[in-house]
């Protein structure tokens, strides 16, 4: 019997995977804005990122640098943060472009805002400010 787990220790079963034109810029943005911790990095022969992973709180975000057959794909990633206004301000200070100022809409238990970061990913930050009602699906 194999003693290794079917997934790395501390990883969730689902992780976003970003294909971006400059993975190093995305990693730097996530470290500076959200305190991300780099976990793994594998390089192409030219030194560019083949595959990299960072941990943000309890989640691992994976990414690879775009190239032949791997076109960059802008996407949206949602994160809960302790203070949406602080995260939004840090994102702007680190080169993020504002998409939506943090606001709290009636009926929404979260205060949320978004920025576009390096590579075209839109990062949506939310902080729950009211207890969310529970609904069955």
Helices and strands as residue ranges (DSSP letters): E 17-20, H 23-34, E 37-43, E 49-56, E 59-65, E 76-80, H 84-93, E 97-104, E 110-116, G 118-120, E 122-128
